[in-house]
């Protein structure tokens, strides 16, 4: 959170800001709208869909043998039923951070 606070202090970009609840809040201060990422991608001339990008991530996880639960947690999916969820209290953030860094490295490569 410290880096996000510093980012807010020094940012001049109208798209990068933070509230108490959201790093990237919608216009009304709440969550981003369902089409917000689609609109952003189109404004950057990136012609992929959000669903397709998420699907690519999930397929990459499978092909690179990432832990299934980490992959699902990284997508914001629930990985436990009510019983298992009562015992699963760790968000596995550091492990997810590692997976996302590997994905970022892969996704940043130019097409072959």
C-alpha positions as CSV (number, residue, x, y, z in Angstrom):
1,X,0.0,0.0,0.0
2,X,2.9,2.3,0.6
3,X,3.9,2.3,-3.1
4,X,0.3,3.0,-4.1
5,X,0.2,6.0,-1.7
6,X,3.4,7.3,-3.3
7,X,2.1,6.6,-6.7
8,X,-1.0,8.7,-5.9
9,X,1.2,11.6,-4.6
10,X,3.3,11.7,-7.8
11,X,0.9,10.7,-10.5
12,X,-0.4,13.1,-13.0
13,X,-2.3,10.4,-14.9
14,X,-6.0,10.7,-14.5
15,X,-6.4,6.9,-14.8
16,X,-4.1,6.0,-11.9
17,X,-5.5,6.9,-8.5
18,X,-6.6,5.3,-5.3
19,X,-9.4,5.5,-2.8
20,X,-9.8,3.8,0.6
21,X,-11.4,0.7,-1.1
22,X,-10.1,0.6,-4.7
23,X,-6.8,1.2,-6.4
24,X,-8.7,2.0,-9.7
25,X,-12.2,3.2,-8.7
26,X,-15.0,3.9,-11.1
27,X,-16.3,7.3,-11.8
28,X,-18.6,7.3,-8.8
29,X,-15.8,6.1,-6.4
30,X,-17.2,2.5,-6.5
31,X,-15.9,-0.5,-8.5
32,X,-15.0,-0.1,-12.1
33,X,-17.8,-0.8,-14.5
34,X,-18.0,-4.2,-16.3
35,X,-16.8,-2.6,-19.6
36,X,-14.0,-0.4,-18.1
37,X,-11.1,-2.7,-19.0
38,X,-12.5,-3.3,-22.5
39,X,-12.8,0.4,-23.1
40,X,-9.3,1.0,-21.8
41,X,-7.8,-1.7,-24.0
42,X,-9.6,-0.3,-27.1
43,X,-8.3,3.2,-26.2
44,X,-4.8,1.8,-26.2
45,X,-5.4,0.0,-29.6
46,X,-5.0,-3.4,-27.9
47,X,-7.5,-5.7,-29.5
48,X,-8.0,-8.5,-27.0
49,X,-10.9,-9.2,-24.8
50,X,-10.6,-9.2,-21.0
51,X,-12.1,-12.7,-20.9
52,X,-9.6,-13.8,-23.5
53,X,-6.7,-12.3,-21.6
54,X,-7.9,-14.1,-18.4
55,X,-8.3,-17.3,-20.3
56,X,-4.8,-17.0,-21.7
57,X,-3.5,-16.6,-18.2
58,X,-5.3,-19.7,-17.0
59,X,-4.0,-21.7,-20.0
60,X,-0.5,-20.4,-19.4
61,X,-0.8,-21.6,-15.7
62,X,-1.7,-25.1,-16.8
63,X,1.1,-25.3,-19.4
64,X,3.7,-24.1,-17.0
65,X,2.4,-26.3,-14.2
66,X,1.5,-23.5,-11.8
67,X,-0.4,-24.6,-8.8
68,X,-4.1,-24.9,-9.7
69,X,-5.3,-23.2,-6.5
70,X,-2.9,-20.3,-7.0
71,X,-4.1,-19.9,-10.6
72,X,-7.7,-19.8,-9.5
73,X,-7.0,-17.4,-6.6
74,X,-5.1,-15.1,-9.0
75,X,-8.2,-14.9,-11.1
76,X,-10.3,-14.0,-8.1
77,X,-12.1,-17.4,-8.1
78,X,-13.1,-19.3,-5.0
79,X,-11.2,-22.5,-4.6
80,X,-12.9,-24.0,-1.6
81,X,-16.4,-25.1,-0.6
82,X,-17.9,-23.8,2.7
83,X,-16.2,-26.4,4.8
84,X,-12.8,-26.1,3.3
85,X,-13.2,-22.3,3.2
86,X,-13.7,-22.2,6.9
87,X,-10.1,-23.5,7.3
88,X,-8.5,-21.7,4.4
89,X,-7.6,-18.3,5.9
90,X,-4.5,-17.4,3.9
91,X,-4.8,-15.3,0.7
92,X,-1.4,-16.6,-0.5
93,X,-0.5,-13.2,-1.7
94,X,3.2,-13.7,-1.8
95,X,2.8,-16.9,-3.8
96,X,0.3,-15.2,-6.2
97,X,2.8,-12.3,-6.6
98,X,5.4,-14.8,-7.8
99,X,3.0,-16.3,-10.3
100,X,1.9,-12.9,-11.6
101,X,5.5,-11.8,-12.0
102,X,6.2,-14.9,-14.1
103,X,3.0,-14.2,-16.2
104,X,4.0,-10.6,-16.6
105,X,7.4,-11.6,-17.9
106,X,5.8,-14.1,-20.4
107,X,3.0,-11.7,-21.5
108,X,5.5,-8.9,-22.1
109,X,7.4,-10.9,-24.7
110,X,6.9,-9.9,-28.3
111,X,5.0,-12.3,-30.4
112,X,7.1,-15.0,-32.1
